[in-house]
Amino acid sequence: MKYHVNGNCIGCGMCVATCPAIFRMTERGQAQASAADVSPEDASAAKWARSGCPVNAIETAK
């Protein structure tokens, strides 16, 4: 599974703090998800980051 951060991102950094293996902050101050598939080791943290996003900016990639 892969994730995508949409335009709703407010740059709070919660996803990066929760799952730094998948999410990072860009120079523009918004989160970005890794283009790679989420490893089994990071799956739980990535799901937690998605569910905890205050503006629902994290989606599963299509």
Secondary structure, DSSP 8 states (H G I E B T S, - for coil): --EEE-TT-----HHHHH-TTTEEE-TTS-EEE-SS---TTTHHHHHHHHHH-TT--EEE--
